[in-house]
Amino acid sequence: MKNNVQTSQFKFVYFDLGGVLFTFNDGLRRLATKHSIRYEAFEEVFKKYDNKVCRGEISSQELWKLYQNELKFTDNEITNFADYWVSNFVSIPQTKKLIKDLAGKTKIGLITNRLVAK
């Protein structure tokens, strides 16, 4: 796919980490499989609380407790959900390619509101 946008129009391009540069879908799928719960159920809980995590209203560890409470399972193996979350990020190939294409032509920055410390 050819990009017709002139990169010289942009002084700086920011990329968000969660959902733009990386996805956590595979991590959710592994949790769903591990606990024999539908993936969509994990996704629903994630969507329900995602904004609260992003705004720092609840921590990633609190999100982990909400998963367990709402989906009625226990998991004592994952003691730090933020570590699990980040270690299961998978890069999104299209974004990775775009960043490579822009490198050296325009300034690039990364931003995120994920995993806000509380």
C-alpha positions as CSV (number, residue, x, y, z in Angstrom):
1,M,0.0,0.0,0.0
2,K,1.5,3.3,-1.1
3,N,1.3,6.3,1.3
4,N,0.5,9.5,-0.5
5,V,1.0,11.8,2.5
6,Q,4.0,14.1,2.3
7,T,6.0,13.5,5.5
8,S,7.4,17.0,5.3
9,Q,3.9,18.3,6.3
10,F,4.5,16.9,9.8
11,K,7.0,18.3,12.3
12,F,6.3,15.5,14.8
13,V,4.3,12.3,14.9
14,Y,3.3,10.7,18.2
15,F,2.3,7.1,18.5
16,D,0.3,5.7,21.4
17,L,1.6,2.5,22.9
18,G,-1.6,0.6,23.8
19,G,-3.7,-0.3,20.9
20,V,-1.6,1.6,18.3
21,L,1.9,0.3,18.6
22,F,1.1,-2.8,20.8
23,T,-1.9,-5.0,21.4
24,F,-2.7,-7.1,24.5
25,N,-5.2,-9.3,22.8
26,D,-2.9,-12.4,22.8
27,G,-2.4,-11.9,26.6
28,L,-6.2,-11.8,27.1
29,R,-6.6,-14.9,24.9
30,R,-4.0,-16.8,27.0
31,L,-5.8,-15.9,30.2
32,A,-9.2,-17.0,28.7
33,T,-7.7,-20.3,27.6
34,K,-5.9,-20.9,31.0
35,H,-9.1,-20.3,32.9
36,S,-11.6,-21.8,30.4
37,I,-13.5,-18.6,30.1
38,R,-14.6,-17.0,26.8
39,Y,-12.2,-14.5,25.4
40,E,-15.1,-12.1,24.9
41,A,-15.8,-12.1,28.6
42,F,-12.2,-11.0,29.3
43,E,-12.5,-8.3,26.6
44,E,-15.8,-7.0,28.1
45,V,-14.2,-6.5,31.5
46,F,-11.2,-4.8,29.9
47,K,-13.4,-2.4,28.0
48,K,-15.5,-1.8,31.1
49,Y,-12.5,-0.6,33.1
50,D,-9.9,0.5,30.5
51,N,-10.7,4.2,30.9
52,K,-10.4,4.0,34.6
53,V,-7.0,2.4,34.3
54,C,-5.8,4.9,31.8
55,R,-6.9,7.8,34.0
56,G,-5.2,6.3,37.0
57,E,-8.4,5.8,38.9
58,I,-7.6,2.1,39.4
59,S,-4.3,0.4,39.2
60,S,-3.5,-2.6,36.9
61,Q,-3.4,-4.8,40.0
62,E,-6.9,-3.6,40.9
63,L,-8.0,-4.4,37.3
64,W,-6.6,-7.9,37.8
65,K,-8.7,-8.3,41.0
66,L,-11.8,-7.1,39.0
67,Y,-11.1,-9.7,36.3
68,Q,-11.0,-12.4,39.0
69,N,-14.1,-11.2,40.8
70,E,-16.3,-10.5,37.8
71,L,-15.3,-13.7,35.9
72,K,-15.3,-15.8,39.1
73,F,-11.8,-17.4,39.0
74,T,-8.6,-17.3,41.1
75,D,-5.1,-17.0,39.7
76,N,-2.3,-16.9,42.3
77,E,0.5,-17.3,39.6
78,I,0.2,-13.8,38.3
79,T,1.3,-11.6,41.3
80,N,2.0,-8.5,39.3
81,F,-0.5,-7.9,36.6
82,A,1.4,-4.9,35.2
83,D,4.3,-7.1,34.4
84,Y,2.1,-9.8,32.8
85,W,0.3,-7.1,30.8
86,V,3.5,-5.5,29.4
87,S,5.3,-8.9,28.8
88,N,2.3,-10.0,26.7
89,F,2.3,-6.9,24.5
90,V,2.6,-7.8,20.8
91,S,3.7,-5.2,18.2
92,I,1.2,-4.2,15.5
93,P,3.0,-4.8,12.2
94,Q,1.4,-2.0,10.3
95,T,2.3,0.6,12.9
96,K,5.9,-0.8,13.1
97,K,6.2,-0.5,9.3
98,L,4.9,3.1,9.4
99,I,7.4,4.1,12.1
100,K,10.2,2.6,10.0
101,D,9.0,4.5,6.9
102,L,8.9,7.8,8.9
103,A,12.2,7.3,10.6
104,G,14.7,9.9,9.5
105,K,12.0,11.9,7.7
106,T,10.1,13.3,10.7
107,K,10.5,13.3,14.4
108,I,8.7,10.5,16.2
109,G,7.5,10.2,19.8
110,L,5.8,7.7,22.0
111,I,3.0,8.4,24.4
112,T,0.9,6.3,26.7
113,N,-1.5,6.5,29.6
114,R,-1.3,2.8,30.3
115,L,-0.2,1.3,33.6
116,V,-0.3,4.6,35.5
117,A,1.3,4.1,38.9
118,K,-0.9,4.6,41.9
